[in-house]
Amino acid sequence: MKVLTAIGNRPQFVKAAAVSRPLRAVHKEIIVHTGQHFDDDLSAVFFAELGLPAPDWELEIALGSNTSQTARMLATLEPVIAEVEPDVVLVYGDTNSTLAGALAGAQAGVPVAHVEAGMRSFDRTMPEELNRVLVDHASSLLLCSSQAAAVNLRREGVTGLIEVVGDVMVDVAMMVQPRARARTEVLDDYDVRTGEFALATAHRAGNVDDPPRLSELVELLLAVPVPVVLPLHPRTGERLRVSGLIERLQRADHVRLAPPLGYLEFTTLLCHARAVLTDSGGVQKEAYLAGTPCITLRPSTEWTETLEHGWNVLVDLDRAAMLAALRRRAPLERRPLYGDGRAAERAVAALTLHLG
């Protein structure tokens, strides 16, 4: 079977790294990198660190609005799919690359398989939520991280086959975390100590593209009472510079600004942090897998299980709520909500059984 894998951003590179090895053992894989994350710090480093094979096609489509970016991806993917003639188009997550890959495949009459299907924040103001819904309804095979995701899909009446395989991020975490926990020299680079600092990330358009909310985000970070390591997504850094807000962070003694980090370095900081403050969906889940409390800078989340089990708190950009969440003790129990580290094997088996 010939599988065209469409990926374009950091979380997708990580997930594809888990699936690619077992997939290539039994099928032919063609990787198409849309270019959504084009910076080497957000792209090439992940291929190198995680052993993901180099892309067969690089479309170099970046920047622009969600609509224009998705449209350009669709227009470029159409002839690629026509030339490759895949039996399956495989997509991951909820980005513009995911939507473009799914639509291009479905419109070409090629079955689409969606890894991380069924996740819902139930907030349609988020572009990612719209992408998730559209991709799931365009897919022939829906590979779910949890039973909750499968319930969402059944409730919506999707026509594709639903399989709960677990989360491929667990596979990667189990492989990388032992190395990450041992790399304490990374903490020295930022002058922080285990359990005494917060790791923060911010890149969602709703937080960084809206000037009043960006200002609120900066105020929240300045109010954190422990050292904060803040790797800057390129778009976030640009918004902070244009607004003049980056100087406030640079002047704050407790804030350590950093460039985008590779997966291993980021995971090291995540594993050793007291808590992570983030508006990323993927980082919420990575925090759970690392046993690090998460404070989510959004009013909703698709990873509802992390809330239910006490490892995640939604604070939006409320400073008082953030401070209260930072004072909470981590739960004593952390159940294996997202599988046992064999999700990639199950995903490949489901592909082979249903679409092979």
C-alpha positions in Angstrom: 0.0 0.0 0.0 1.2 3.5 -0.8 0.6 6.1 1.9 1.0 9.8 1.4 1.7 11.5 4.8 0.9 15.2 4.8 2.6 17.1 7.7 3.6 20.7 8.3 4.2 21.6 12.0 6.1 20.6 15.1 3.4 18.4 16.7 2.9 16.6 13.4 6.6 15.9 13.0 6.6 14.3 16.4 3.6 12.1 15.8 4.7 11.1 12.3 8.1 10.1 13.8 6.2 7.5 15.9 4.2 6.1 13.0 6.6 6.2 10.2 8.9 3.4 11.4 6.2 0.7 11.8 4.4 2.1 8.7 7.5 1.7 6.5 8.0 -1.8 7.7 4.9 -2.9 5.8 4.0 -0.2 3.4 5.5 2.5 1.2 5.3 6.0 2.7 5.7 9.3 0.8 6.1 12.3 3.2 4.9 15.7 2.0 6.0 18.7 4.1 3.7 21.6 3.5 6.1 24.1 5.0 3.6 25.5 7.5 6.5 25.5 10.0 9.4 26.6 7.8 11.8 27.7 10.4 14.6 25.2 11.0 14.0 25.5 14.8 10.4 24.3 14.3 11.1 21.9 11.4 14.5 20.4 10.5 15.5 19.9 14.1 12.6 17.5 14.7 13.4 15.4 11.7 17.0 15.1 13.0 16.2 14.5 16.6 13.4 12.0 16.2 14.7 10.1 13.1 11.8 11.1 10.9 12.7 10.4 7.3 13.4 13.5 5.1 10.4 14.7 3.2 9.9 13.4 -0.4 8.1 16.7 -1.2 8.6 20.1 0.3 5.8 22.6 -0.7 7.2 25.6 1.1 3.8 27.1 1.9 4.0 29.3 4.9 2.5 32.5 6.4 -0.7 34.2 5.3 -4.2 33.9 6.7 -5.7 30.5 7.5 -7.8 30.7 4.4 -5.1 31.8 2.0 -2.6 29.2 3.4 -5.1 26.4 3.2 -6.0 27.4 -0.4 -2.4 27.5 -1.5 -1.8 24.1 0.1 -4.8 22.6 -1.6 -3.7 23.9 -5.0 -0.2 22.5 -4.6 -1.3 19.2 -3.1 -3.7 18.4 -5.9 -1.0 17.7 -8.6 1.2 15.9 -6.0 -1.6 13.5 -5.2 -2.2 13.0 -8.9 1.5 12.2 -9.5 2.0 10.0 -6.5 -1.3 8.1 -6.8 -1.5 7.1 -3.2 -3.8 4.5 -1.8 -4.3 6.5 1.4 -3.7 10.1 2.6 -2.6 10.1 6.2 -3.0 13.3 8.3 -2.4 14.3 11.9 -4.0 16.7 14.3 -5.8 19.9 13.5 -3.8 22.4 11.5 -4.2 24.0 8.1 -1.9 21.2 6.8 -4.3 18.6 8.2 -7.3 20.2 6.6 -5.6 20.7 3.2 -4.3 17.1 3.2 -7.7 15.7 4.1 -9.6 17.8 1.5 -7.1 17.2 -1.3 -7.2 13.5 -0.6 -11.0 13.2 -0.3 -11.6 15.3 -3.4 -9.2 13.1 -5.4 -11.2 10.1 -4.2 -8.4 8.8 -2.0 -9.3 7.4 1.4 -8.1 9.7 4.3 -6.9 8.4 7.6 -6.9 10.9 10.5 -4.6 10.4 13.5 -5.9 12.1 16.6 -9.5 12.1 15.4 -12.4 13.1 17.5 -10.8 15.7 19.7 -13.2 18.5 20.5 -12.9 21.8 22.5 -16.5 22.7 21.4 -15.2 26.2 20.7 -15.8 27.0 17.0 -14.1 30.3 17.3 -10.8 28.4 17.2 -9.6 27.6 13.7 -8.2 24.3 15.0 -11.7 23.2 16.1 -13.2 23.8 12.7 -10.3 21.9 11.1 -10.9 18.9 13.4 -14.6 18.7 12.6 -14.1 19.1 8.8 -11.2 16.6 8.7 -13.1 14.0 10.7 -16.1 14.2 8.4 -13.9 13.9 5.3 -12.0 10.9 6.6 -12.6 7.2 5.9 -10.6 6.0 9.0 -10.7 7.8 12.3 -7.8 6.9 14.6 -8.7 8.1 18.1 -6.4 8.8 21.1 -9.1 8.0 23.7 -12.6 6.6 24.2 -13.9 10.2 24.8 -12.8 11.1 21.2 -14.6 8.1 19.8 -17.8 9.1 21.7 -17.6 12.6 20.1 -17.4 11.1 16.7 -20.3 8.7 17.2 -22.4 11.6 18.5 -21.6 13.6 15.4 -22.5 10.6 13.1 -19.3 10.5 11.1 -19.4 8.0 8.2 -15.8 6.8 8.6 -14.6 3.8 10.6 -13.7 4.6 14.2 -10.7 2.9 15.9 -9.4 3.8 19.4 -5.6 3.1 19.0 -4.2 5.3 21.8 -2.1 8.4 21.4 1.1 8.2 19.4 2.6 10.9 21.5 2.8 8.4 24.3 5.0 6.3 22.1 7.4 9.2 21.6 7.3 10.3 25.3 8.2 6.8 26.5 11.1 6.8 24.1 12.4 10.4 24.8 11.6 11.2 28.4 14.3 9.0 30.1 16.9 10.9 28.1 15.3 14.2 28.7 15.2 13.8 32.5 18.9 13.0 32.5 19.9 16.2 30.7 20.0 18.5 33.7 22.6 20.7 32.0 19.8 22.3 30.0 18.5 23.8 33.3 21.9 25.5 33.8 21.5 27.2 30.4 18.5 29.0 31.8 19.7 29.3 35.4 16.7 27.4 36.8 16.4 24.4 39.1 14.1 21.4 39.1 10.7 22.1 40.4 11.4 25.8 40.9 10.5 27.3 37.5 7.6 27.5 35.1 7.8 26.7 31.4 5.6 28.8 29.2 4.5 28.7 25.5 2.1 30.9 23.6 1.2 30.9 19.9 -2.6 30.7 19.4 -3.9 33.5 17.2 -6.6 34.3 19.8 -3.8 35.2 22.3 -1.0 36.7 20.2 -2.7 38.3 17.2 -5.2 40.3 19.3 -3.3 43.3 20.8 -5.4 43.6 24.0 -5.0 39.9 24.7 -1.3 39.9 23.9 -0.9 42.7 26.5 -2.9 40.6 29.0 -0.7 37.6 28.3 2.4 39.7 29.0 0.9 40.9 32.3 0.1 37.4 33.3 3.7 36.2 32.6 5.1 39.1 34.5 2.9 38.1 37.5 4.3 34.6 37.7 6.1 34.4 41.1 8.9 31.9 39.9 11.4 32.0 37.0 9.7 31.5 33.6 11.4 30.0 30.6 9.6 31.3 27.5 10.6 29.8 24.1 9.2 32.2 21.6 7.3 31.0 18.6 8.4 33.1 15.6 5.0 34.7 15.2 4.7 35.4 18.9 8.1 37.0 18.9 7.2 39.2 15.9 3.9 40.3 17.6 5.7 41.2 20.8 8.4 43.2 18.9 5.8 45.1 16.8 3.8 45.9 19.9 6.8 47.0 21.9 5.9 44.5 24.6 9.0 42.4 24.2 11.0 44.9 26.1 8.9 44.4 29.2 9.7 40.7 29.2 13.3 41.4 28.5 13.6 43.7 31.5 11.9 41.2 33.8 14.6 39.4 35.9 12.5 36.2 36.3 11.7 35.8 32.5 14.2 33.8 30.4 13.3 34.3 26.7 14.5 31.5 24.4 14.4 30.7 20.7 12.2 27.8 19.6 13.5 24.6 21.1 14.1 21.2 19.7 11.9 18.4 21.1 14.5 16.9 23.4 15.5 20.2 25.0 11.8 21.3 25.4 10.9 17.9 26.9 13.8 18.3 29.4 12.5 21.6 30.6 8.9 20.2 30.7 9.9 17.2 32.8 11.8 19.4 35.3 9.3 22.3 35.5 7.1 23.0 38.5 4.3 23.7 36.0 3.7 24.6 32.3 1.7 27.6 31.2 0.5 27.1 27.6 -2.2 27.8 25.0 -1.0 24.7 23.0 -3.2 21.6 22.8 -0.2 19.4 22.2 1.8 20.8 25.2 -1.2 20.1 27.5 -1.0 16.5 26.6 2.8 16.4 26.8 2.6 17.9 30.3 0.3 15.1 31.4 2.6 12.5 30.0 5.6 14.2 31.8 3.7 14.4 35.1 3.9 18.2 35.1 0.9 20.3 36.1 -0.5 22.3 33.3 -2.1 25.8 33.4 -3.9 26.4 30.1 -4.2 29.9 28.9 -7.4 29.3 27.0 -11.1 29.1 28.1 -11.5 25.6 26.7 -9.5 22.5 25.8 -9.9 19.4 23.6 -7.9 17.4 26.2 -10.8 17.2 28.7 -9.4 14.1 30.4 -6.5 16.1 31.8 -9.0 18.5 33.4 -11.1 15.7 34.9 -8.0 14.0 36.5 -6.8 17.3 38.0 -3.6 17.7 36.0 -4.8 20.7 34.0 -6.6 23.9 34.9 -8.2 26.4 32.4 -7.5 30.0 33.4 -7.7 31.8 30.1 -5.6 35.0 30.8 -6.9 35.6 34.3 -3.8 36.3 36.5 -5.6 35.5 39.8 -6.7 32.2 38.5 -3.2 31.5 37.2 -1.7 32.2 40.6 -4.2 30.0 42.3 -3.5 27.1 39.8 0.2 27.5 40.4 -0.3 27.0 44.1 -2.2 23.7 43.7 -0.5 20.5 44.5 -0.2 17.9 41.7 -2.6 14.9 42.0 -1.1 11.8 43.6 -2.3 9.6 40.7 -1.6 9.8 37.0 -3.5 7.2 35.0 -2.5 6.0 31.5 -5.3 7.9 29.8 -3.8 7.8 26.3 -2.5 4.3 25.9 0.5 2.1 26.6 3.1 3.3 24.0 2.0 1.0 21.2 -0.5 3.4 19.5 1.6 3.7 16.3 1.6 -0.1 15.9 -2.2 -0.1 16.3 -2.6 2.8 13.9 -0.6 0.9 11.2 -2.6 -2.3 11.8 -5.9 -0.4 11.4 -4.6 1.2 8.2 -3.6 -2.2 6.9 -6.9 -3.9 7.9 -9.3 -1.3 6.8 -7.6 0.5 3.9 -4.9 -1.9 2.7 
